[in-house]
Amino acid sequence: MLSVFLKKIKESLVSVVPIVAIVFVLNLTPLVNFTNEEIIAFLVSAVFLIVGISLFNQGADLAMTPIGEHIGSGLSKLKSLALLISVCFLMGILITVAEPDLTVLANQVSAIIDGTVLILTVGIGVGLFLAIAVMKIVFRKPLSSMLMFFYLLLFAFSAILIELGGRSLIPLSFDSGGVTTGPITVPFIMALGVGIASTIGGKNAGENSFGLIALCSVGPMLAVLILGCTASGSMSDVVPDYVLNTGFGHILHTLLETAKEVVLALGLIVIFFVILQLLVLKLPKKRLIQITFGILYTFAGLVLFLSAVKIGFMPIGYKLGVEMSDNPVFLAVFSFVIGLVVVLAEPAVHVLNRQVEDITEGTVSRKSMMIALSIGVGLSICLSIIRIIFNFSILYYLIPGYAISLGLSFFVPGLYTAIAFDSGGVASGPLTSSFILPFAVGACYALQGSEGILTNAFGVVAMVAMAPLITIQLLGFRAVLSKHINDRIATRRILDADDEQIINFM
């Protein structure tokens, strides 16, 4: 167990150290000027982050992934579609309501939409679309056609919202899809899909196991767009508060508050699992002990991880955006660089990459997935900063971006499409909403004042979620093209072969 944990620590160091190094290098330049208190807070947060990611990844291996797989396979074996759909709908709501990322977003936009209403709306959206995703697996429907329909529906409601004067709420609507699929939700829902697909079987079981995250990301966007038609108010004079405080009392308070949030999140999952264990699963005692330790690891990891982003990463991200806005060109370049490395520190990304490599039997390696995600996220954050600088609608990115993504889905294997759309929800994890979003808010506040925050700063999470849809499908398109070229070369060699060299046995 210790050797496994040390391996996780090594992986976490590789993930977090680049971000720390970039911040320290910038502190040596005239571009930013951090105080000693800020540097100490950032260092403490970095240590928390490294240990937190390590514990979370180990906990996901021991608990969250097995729980999801056992629930999916156990319910599928009962062969009751109504029970399977009902349980998944309820589970989608409970997990989403407890997702810490969503709570953070809701608190930042409470001036225009009541936080409780927003969370419940998003929860219902996730529950409904998780049920739809499960039906996709059961009836083996193609993901690409479903995504085409639902994204067309999204843009139709966006047009209605614009007509009603709610243009500024569109970035928030698309951001909600990204923050919903957080560190607790992703491994659980992905494993649920694997469990259901493996039990039901079929020749495309591996492909069918993906796509749940993709569809669960659509639900919140559609739900918030509909909610936006009834929303009112203004956020023109509201700037999210990113307070830096390195006092021991503040750190302890943050740890305790975060622990309460994580207890709620994990508690709902544990209660749900215990009920199913007593009624349906009936797993052996040895397996339950392993899952119990995994839950404890997951709890400790998430508390440290989420506390780290609150204590140091959010304030540092905000200050970076404010101070670097004096040089817009360098601001855009830096945003690309930070996007390349920030995805490395997302805990759910590592869970996704490992599951993808296992399901595809190494065809899609963790390394190629990580490179594609890093480049995609880097470009998306850079484009978001350019939008802040020049002040134009996010729809100029989203409409062509999703058009390209959905168009590629008809030319690449279905497995790549499912992985790509799942990766979109996973890439926009807690570090994106807790470091990149404050960075964008800081840049927007410095360049445009508080009036442009809702319209321009928000939407960066949606951009991060969209980028992998294109980059990973391009990997699939390259694989298809390479196979086609190799087949043509092999055919030409056969046709051009010297007939005299063919031995005739007749």
C-alpha positions as CSV (number, residue, x, y, z in Angstrom):
1,M,0.0,0.0,0.0
2,L,2.8,2.4,0.9
3,S,4.6,1.8,-2.4
4,V,1.4,2.5,-4.3
5,F,0.9,5.8,-2.4
6,L,4.5,6.8,-3.1
7,K,3.9,6.2,-6.8
8,K,0.8,8.5,-6.5
9,I,2.9,11.2,-4.8
10,K,5.4,11.0,-7.7
11,E,2.6,11.5,-10.2
12,S,1.2,14.4,-8.2
13,L,4.6,16.1,-8.1
14,V,4.8,15.9,-11.9
15,S,1.3,17.4,-12.1
16,V,1.7,20.3,-9.6
17,V,5.3,21.3,-9.8
18,P,5.0,23.0,-13.3
19,I,2.3,25.3,-12.0
20,V,4.3,26.2,-8.9
21,A,7.4,26.8,-11.1
22,I,5.6,29.1,-13.4
23,V,4.2,31.2,-10.6
24,F,7.7,31.5,-9.0
25,V,9.3,32.5,-12.3
26,L,6.7,35.2,-12.9
27,N,7.4,36.5,-9.4
28,L,11.0,37.2,-10.5
29,T,9.8,39.4,-13.3
30,P,8.2,42.9,-13.3
31,L,4.9,41.5,-14.5
32,V,3.7,40.4,-11.1
33,N,4.7,41.1,-7.5
34,F,3.6,38.7,-4.9
35,T,4.0,39.4,-1.2
36,N,5.7,37.0,1.2
37,E,2.3,36.1,2.7
38,E,1.0,35.2,-0.8
39,I,4.1,33.1,-1.6
40,I,3.7,31.2,1.8
41,A,0.0,30.6,1.1
42,F,0.8,29.3,-2.4
43,L,3.5,26.9,-1.1
44,V,1.2,25.6,1.7
45,S,-1.6,25.1,-0.9
46,A,0.8,23.3,-3.3
47,V,1.8,20.8,-0.6
48,F,-1.9,20.3,0.2
49,L,-2.6,19.8,-3.5
50,I,0.1,17.2,-4.0
51,V,-1.0,15.1,-1.0
52,G,-4.6,15.6,-1.8
53,I,-4.4,14.5,-5.4
54,S,-2.4,11.4,-4.3
55,L,-4.9,10.4,-1.7
56,F,-7.8,11.1,-4.0
57,N,-6.4,8.9,-6.9
58,Q,-5.8,6.1,-4.5
59,G,-9.2,6.4,-3.0
60,A,-10.8,6.4,-6.5
61,D,-9.0,3.2,-7.3
62,L,-10.1,1.5,-4.1
63,A,-13.6,2.9,-3.6
64,M,-15.3,5.3,-6.1
65,T,-14.6,3.3,-9.3
66,P,-15.5,-0.1,-7.7
67,I,-18.7,1.3,-6.2
68,G,-19.8,2.6,-9.5
69,E,-19.0,-0.6,-11.3
70,H,-20.8,-2.8,-8.7
71,I,-23.9,-0.6,-8.7
72,G,-24.0,-0.6,-12.5
73,S,-23.5,-4.3,-12.9
74,G,-25.7,-5.3,-9.9
75,L,-28.7,-3.3,-11.1
76,S,-28.3,-4.5,-14.7
77,K,-28.4,-8.1,-13.6
78,L,-31.8,-7.6,-12.1
79,K,-33.1,-6.9,-15.6
80,S,-35.5,-4.3,-14.5
81,L,-35.2,-1.2,-16.7
82,A,-37.6,0.8,-14.6
83,L,-35.6,0.2,-11.5
84,L,-32.3,0.9,-13.2
85,I,-33.5,4.2,-14.7
86,S,-35.2,5.4,-11.5
87,V,-32.1,4.7,-9.4
88,C,-29.8,6.4,-11.9
89,F,-32.1,9.5,-12.0
90,L,-32.1,9.8,-8.2
91,M,-28.4,9.1,-8.0
92,G,-27.7,11.9,-10.6
93,I,-29.6,14.4,-8.5
94,L,-28.0,13.4,-5.2
95,I,-24.4,13.4,-6.5
96,T,-24.8,16.7,-8.3
97,V,-26.4,18.5,-5.3
98,A,-23.4,17.5,-3.3
99,E,-20.8,18.4,-5.9
100,P,-18.5,21.1,-4.3
101,D,-17.6,22.7,-7.7
102,L,-21.2,23.5,-8.4
103,T,-21.6,25.1,-4.9
104,V,-18.6,27.4,-5.7
105,L,-20.1,28.5,-9.0
106,A,-23.6,29.0,-7.4
107,N,-22.1,31.3,-4.7
108,Q,-20.4,33.5,-7.3
109,V,-23.6,34.1,-9.3
110,S,-26.1,34.3,-6.4
111,A,-26.7,38.0,-7.3
112,I,-28.8,36.9,-10.3
113,I,-29.9,33.4,-9.6
114,D,-30.7,31.9,-6.1
115,G,-27.9,29.4,-5.3
116,T,-30.3,26.7,-4.1
117,V,-32.5,27.0,-7.1
118,L,-29.5,26.8,-9.4
119,I,-28.1,23.7,-7.7
120,L,-31.5,21.9,-7.7
121,T,-32.1,22.8,-11.4
122,V,-28.7,21.5,-12.4
123,G,-29.2,18.3,-10.3
124,I,-32.5,17.6,-12.1
125,G,-30.7,18.1,-15.4
126,V,-28.0,15.7,-14.5
127,G,-30.4,13.1,-13.2
128,L,-32.6,13.2,-16.3
129,F,-29.6,13.0,-18.7
130,L,-27.9,10.2,-16.6
131,A,-31.2,8.2,-17.1
132,I,-31.0,9.0,-20.8
133,A,-27.4,8.0,-21.0
134,V,-28.2,4.6,-19.3
135,M,-31.0,4.0,-21.9
136,K,-28.4,4.7,-24.6
137,I,-26.3,1.8,-23.2
138,V,-29.3,-0.5,-22.8
139,F,-30.7,0.1,-26.3
140,R,-27.2,0.6,-27.8
141,K,-28.0,3.9,-29.5
142,P,-25.2,5.9,-31.3
143,L,-23.9,8.7,-29.2
144,S,-23.1,11.1,-32.1
145,S,-26.8,11.3,-33.2
146,M,-27.9,12.0,-29.7
147,L,-25.3,14.7,-29.1
148,M,-26.3,16.3,-32.4
149,F,-29.9,16.5,-31.4
150,F,-29.3,17.8,-27.9
151,Y,-26.7,20.4,-28.9
152,L,-29.0,21.8,-31.6
153,L,-31.6,22.0,-28.8
154,L,-29.1,23.9,-26.6
155,F,-28.4,26.5,-29.3
156,A,-32.2,26.8,-30.0
157,F,-32.8,27.7,-26.3
158,S,-29.7,30.1,-26.5
159,A,-31.4,32.0,-29.3
160,I,-34.6,32.2,-27.2
161,L,-32.7,33.5,-24.3
162,I,-31.1,36.2,-26.4
163,E,-34.5,37.3,-27.7
164,L,-35.6,37.6,-24.0
165,G,-32.7,39.8,-23.2
166,G,-30.7,37.2,-21.3
167,R,-27.6,37.2,-23.4
168,S,-25.3,37.6,-20.4
169,L,-26.5,34.4,-18.9
170,I,-25.4,32.2,-21.8
171,P,-21.7,31.8,-20.6
172,L,-23.0,30.8,-17.1
173,S,-25.3,28.2,-18.7
174,F,-22.5,26.6,-20.6
175,D,-20.1,26.8,-17.6
176,S,-22.6,24.8,-15.5
177,G,-22.1,21.7,-17.7
178,G,-18.4,21.8,-17.0
179,V,-18.4,22.3,-13.2
180,T,-21.1,19.6,-12.7
181,T,-18.7,16.8,-13.6
182,G,-16.3,17.3,-10.7
183,P,-13.9,15.0,-8.8
184,I,-16.6,13.0,-7.1
185,T,-19.0,12.6,-10.0
186,V,-16.6,11.6,-12.8
187,P,-15.1,8.4,-11.4
188,F,-18.5,7.3,-10.1
189,I,-20.5,7.9,-13.3
190,M,-17.8,6.5,-15.6
191,A,-17.5,3.3,-13.5
192,L,-21.3,3.1,-13.5
193,G,-21.2,3.1,-17.3
194,V,-18.5,0.4,-17.4
195,G,-20.5,-1.8,-15.0
196,I,-23.7,-1.5,-17.0
197,A,-22.0,-2.0,-20.4
198,S,-20.0,-5.0,-19.2
199,T,-23.1,-6.7,-17.8
200,I,-25.3,-6.0,-20.8
201,G,-22.5,-6.9,-23.2
202,G,-22.7,-6.5,-27.0
203,K,-19.9,-6.2,-29.5
204,N,-19.5,-2.5,-28.7
205,A,-19.5,-2.8,-24.9
206,G,-16.3,-0.8,-24.5
207,E,-17.6,2.1,-26.7
208,N,-21.0,2.0,-24.9
209,S,-19.4,2.4,-21.5
210,F,-18.3,5.9,-22.5
211,G,-20.6,8.8,-23.1
212,L,-22.3,9.2,-19.7
213,I,-20.2,12.2,-18.7
214,A,-20.9,13.7,-22.2
215,L,-24.6,13.5,-21.8
216,C,-24.6,14.4,-18.1
217,S,-22.8,17.7,-19.1
218,V,-25.6,18.6,-21.5
219,G,-28.3,18.3,-18.9
220,P,-27.2,21.2,-16.7
221,M,-26.6,23.5,-19.7
222,L,-30.1,22.9,-21.0
223,A,-31.6,23.2,-17.5
224,V,-29.9,26.5,-16.8
225,L,-30.8,27.9,-20.2
226,I,-34.4,27.2,-19.4
227,L,-34.0,28.6,-15.9
228,G,-32.4,31.7,-17.5
229,C,-35.6,32.6,-19.3
230,T,-37.1,33.4,-15.9
231,A,-34.1,34.9,-14.2
232,S,-33.8,38.6,-13.4
233,G,-31.3,40.9,-11.8
234,S,-27.8,42.2,-12.5
235,M,-24.2,41.3,-11.6
236,S,-22.7,44.5,-13.0
237,D,-21.6,45.7,-9.5
238,V,-20.6,42.3,-8.1
239,V,-17.0,41.0,-8.1
240,P,-16.3,37.5,-6.6
241,D,-14.3,37.9,-3.4
242,Y,-11.0,36.0,-3.5
243,V,-9.6,36.8,0.0
244,L,-6.0,35.7,0.9
245,N,-5.5,34.8,4.5
246,T,-2.6,32.6,5.7
247,G,-3.5,32.8,9.4
248,F,-3.7,29.4,11.2
249,G,-7.3,30.1,12.2
250,H,-8.3,30.8,8.6
251,I,-6.6,27.6,7.3
252,L,-8.2,25.5,10.0
253,H,-11.6,27.1,9.3
254,T,-11.2,26.4,5.6
255,L,-10.3,22.8,6.3
256,L,-13.3,22.3,8.5
257,E,-15.8,24.0,6.1
258,T,-14.4,21.9,3.2
259,A,-14.7,18.8,5.3
260,K,-18.4,19.5,5.8
261,E,-18.9,19.9,2.1
262,V,-17.0,16.6,1.3
263,V,-18.9,14.7,4.1
264,L,-22.2,15.8,2.4
265,A,-20.9,14.7,-1.0
266,L,-19.5,11.4,0.0
267,G,-22.2,10.8,2.6
268,L,-24.9,10.7,0.0
269,I,-23.0,8.3,-2.1
270,V,-22.2,6.0,0.9
271,I,-25.8,6.0,2.1
272,F,-27.0,5.1,-1.4
273,F,-24.3,2.4,-1.7
274,V,-25.2,0.9,1.7
275,I,-28.9,0.7,0.8
276,L,-28.1,-1.1,-2.5
277,Q,-25.6,-3.3,-0.7
278,L,-28.3,-4.6,1.7
279,L,-30.9,-5.0,-1.0
280,V,-29.1,-5.9,-4.2
281,L,-25.3,-6.1,-4.2
282,K,-24.4,-8.2,-1.1
283,L,-20.6,-7.8,-1.7
284,P,-18.2,-9.9,0.5
285,K,-16.8,-8.4,3.7
286,K,-13.3,-8.2,2.2
287,R,-14.5,-6.1,-0.6
288,L,-16.4,-3.8,1.7
289,I,-13.3,-3.2,3.9
290,Q,-11.3,-2.2,0.8
291,I,-14.1,0.2,-0.2
292,T,-14.2,1.7,3.3
293,F,-10.5,2.5,3.2
294,G,-10.9,3.9,-0.3
295,I,-13.7,6.2,0.9
296,L,-11.5,7.5,3.7
297,Y,-8.6,8.1,1.3
298,T,-11.1,9.9,-1.0
299,F,-12.4,12.1,1.8
300,A,-8.9,13.1,3.0
301,G,-7.7,13.8,-0.6
302,L,-10.7,16.0,-1.5
303,V,-10.5,18.0,1.7
304,L,-6.8,18.8,1.1
305,F,-7.3,19.4,-2.6
306,L,-10.3,21.7,-2.3
307,S,-8.8,23.6,0.7
308,A,-5.7,24.2,-1.3
309,V,-7.5,25.9,-4.1
310,K,-9.5,28.1,-1.7
311,I,-6.5,29.0,0.5
312,G,-3.9,29.9,-2.2
313,F,-4.8,29.0,-5.8
314,M,-7.9,31.2,-6.1
315,P,-6.4,34.4,-4.7
316,I,-3.1,33.8,-6.7
317,G,-5.1,33.1,-9.9
318,Y,-7.1,36.3,-9.4
319,K,-4.0,38.5,-8.8
320,L,-2.2,37.0,-11.8
321,G,-5.1,38.0,-14.0
322,V,-5.3,41.6,-12.6
323,E,-1.6,42.4,-12.7
324,M,-0.8,40.7,-16.1
325,S,-3.6,42.6,-17.8
326,D,-1.3,45.5,-18.4
327,N,0.3,43.5,-21.2
328,P,-2.5,41.8,-23.1
329,V,-0.2,40.0,-25.6
330,F,1.7,38.4,-22.8
331,L,-1.5,37.7,-20.9
332,A,-2.8,35.6,-23.9
333,V,0.5,33.8,-24.3
334,F,0.7,33.0,-20.5
335,S,-2.9,31.8,-20.6
336,F,-1.9,29.2,-23.2
337,V,1.0,28.0,-21.2
338,I,-0.9,27.8,-17.9
339,G,-3.6,25.8,-19.8
340,L,-1.0,23.3,-20.9
341,V,-0.1,22.4,-17.3
342,V,-3.2,23.1,-15.3
343,V,-5.0,20.1,-16.7
344,L,-2.2,17.9,-15.3
345,A,-3.3,18.7,-11.8
346,E,-7.0,17.8,-12.3
347,P,-7.5,14.6,-10.3
348,A,-10.4,13.3,-12.4
349,V,-8.3,13.6,-15.6
350,H,-6.0,10.9,-14.3
351,V,-8.9,8.6,-13.5
352,L,-10.3,9.2,-17.0
353,N,-6.9,8.5,-18.7
354,R,-6.4,5.3,-16.8
355,Q,-9.9,4.0,-17.6
356,V,-9.5,4.9,-21.3
357,E,-6.2,3.1,-21.5
358,D,-7.8,0.0,-19.9
359,I,-11.0,0.0,-22.0
360,T,-9.1,0.5,-25.3
361,E,-6.4,-2.0,-24.3
362,G,-3.7,0.5,-24.9
363,T,-4.9,1.8,-28.2
364,V,-5.5,5.2,-26.7
365,S,-2.6,5.6,-24.2
366,R,-2.6,7.8,-21.2
367,K,0.3,9.8,-22.6
368,S,-1.5,10.6,-25.9
369,M,-4.7,11.5,-24.0
370,M,-2.8,13.8,-21.7
371,I,-1.0,15.6,-24.6
372,A,-4.2,16.1,-26.5
373,L,-6.0,17.4,-23.4
374,S,-3.2,19.8,-22.5
375,I,-3.0,21.3,-26.0
376,G,-6.8,21.6,-26.2
377,V,-7.1,23.3,-22.8
378,G,-4.2,25.6,-23.5
379,L,-5.8,26.8,-26.7
380,S,-9.2,27.2,-25.1
381,I,-8.0,29.4,-22.2
382,C,-6.0,31.5,-24.7
383,L,-9.0,32.0,-26.8
384,S,-11.0,32.9,-23.7
385,I,-8.6,35.6,-22.8
386,I,-8.6,37.0,-26.3
387,R,-12.4,37.2,-26.0
388,I,-12.0,39.2,-22.8
389,I,-9.5,41.6,-24.5
390,F,-11.7,42.3,-27.5
391,N,-15.1,41.9,-25.8
392,F,-17.2,39.7,-28.1
393,S,-19.8,37.0,-27.5
394,I,-18.8,33.5,-26.5
395,L,-21.2,32.1,-29.2
396,Y,-18.6,33.1,-31.8
397,Y,-16.5,30.3,-30.4
398,L,-19.2,27.8,-29.2
399,I,-21.2,27.6,-32.4
400,P,-18.3,26.8,-34.8
401,G,-16.5,24.8,-32.1
402,Y,-19.4,22.4,-31.5
403,A,-20.2,22.3,-35.2
404,I,-16.6,21.0,-35.9
405,S,-16.9,18.6,-32.9
406,L,-20.2,17.1,-34.1
407,G,-19.1,17.0,-37.7
408,L,-16.0,15.0,-36.7
409,S,-18.2,12.5,-34.9
410,F,-19.4,11.2,-38.3
411,F,-15.9,10.5,-39.5
412,V,-14.2,8.9,-36.6
413,P,-14.8,5.6,-34.7
414,G,-17.6,6.0,-32.1
415,L,-15.2,5.2,-29.3
416,Y,-13.2,8.3,-30.0
417,T,-16.3,10.5,-30.0
418,A,-17.5,9.0,-26.7
419,I,-14.1,9.5,-25.1
420,A,-13.8,13.1,-26.5
421,F,-17.1,14.3,-25.2
422,D,-16.4,12.6,-21.8
423,S,-13.1,14.3,-21.6
424,G,-14.7,17.7,-22.1
425,G,-16.6,17.4,-18.8
426,V,-13.6,15.9,-17.0
427,A,-11.0,18.5,-18.2
428,S,-13.1,21.4,-16.7
429,G,-12.6,20.2,-13.1
430,P,-12.1,21.9,-9.8
431,L,-8.8,23.5,-10.6
432,T,-10.3,25.1,-13.7
433,S,-13.1,26.7,-11.7
434,S,-10.9,27.6,-8.8
435,F,-7.8,28.8,-10.5
436,I,-8.5,29.6,-14.2
437,L,-11.9,31.2,-13.6
438,P,-10.5,33.6,-10.9
439,F,-7.6,34.3,-13.4
440,A,-10.2,35.2,-16.1
441,V,-12.2,37.3,-13.6
442,G,-9.1,39.2,-12.5
443,A,-8.1,40.0,-16.1
444,C,-11.7,41.0,-17.0
445,Y,-12.1,43.2,-14.0
446,A,-8.8,45.0,-14.8
447,L,-9.6,45.5,-18.5
448,Q,-13.4,46.1,-18.4
449,G,-14.4,46.7,-14.8
450,S,-17.2,44.7,-13.0
451,E,-19.7,45.2,-15.9
452,G,-18.1,42.6,-18.1
453,I,-17.5,39.8,-15.6
454,L,-20.6,37.8,-16.1
455,T,-20.6,38.2,-19.9
456,N,-16.9,37.7,-20.6
457,A,-15.0,36.1,-17.6
458,F,-17.6,33.4,-17.3
459,G,-17.5,31.0,-20.2
460,V,-13.9,30.0,-19.7
461,V,-15.0,26.7,-18.1
462,A,-17.2,26.1,-21.2
463,M,-14.3,26.7,-23.5
464,V,-12.1,24.3,-21.5
465,A,-14.9,21.7,-21.8
466,M,-15.2,22.2,-25.5
467,A,-11.5,22.0,-26.5
468,P,-11.0,18.2,-25.9
469,L,-14.0,17.4,-28.1
470,I,-12.0,18.6,-31.1
471,T,-8.4,17.6,-30.2
472,I,-9.2,14.0,-29.2
473,Q,-11.5,13.4,-32.2
474,L,-8.6,14.6,-34.4
475,L,-6.6,11.8,-32.9
476,G,-9.3,9.4,-34.0
477,F,-9.4,11.0,-37.5
478,R,-5.6,10.7,-37.8
479,A,-5.9,7.0,-36.8
480,V,-8.6,6.4,-39.4
481,L,-6.7,8.3,-42.1
482,S,-3.4,6.4,-41.3
483,K,-5.2,3.1,-41.5
484,H,-6.8,4.0,-44.9
485,I,-3.4,5.1,-46.3
486,N,-1.7,1.9,-45.1
487,D,-4.5,-0.3,-46.6
488,R,-4.1,1.5,-49.9
489,I,-0.3,1.0,-49.9
490,A,-0.7,-2.7,-49.0
491,T,-3.3,-3.2,-51.8
492,R,-1.1,-1.4,-54.4
493,R,1.8,-3.7,-53.4
494,I,-0.3,-6.8,-54.0
495,L,-1.6,-5.5,-57.3
496,D,1.9,-4.5,-58.5
497,A,3.5,-7.8,-57.5
498,D,5.3,-9.8,-60.2
499,D,3.0,-12.6,-61.4
500,E,6.1,-14.7,-62.3
501,Q,6.9,-15.0,-58.6
502,I,3.6,-16.6,-57.9
503,I,3.9,-20.3,-57.5
504,N,1.2,-22.3,-59.3
505,F,0.5,-25.7,-57.7
506,M,-2.0,-26.8,-60.4
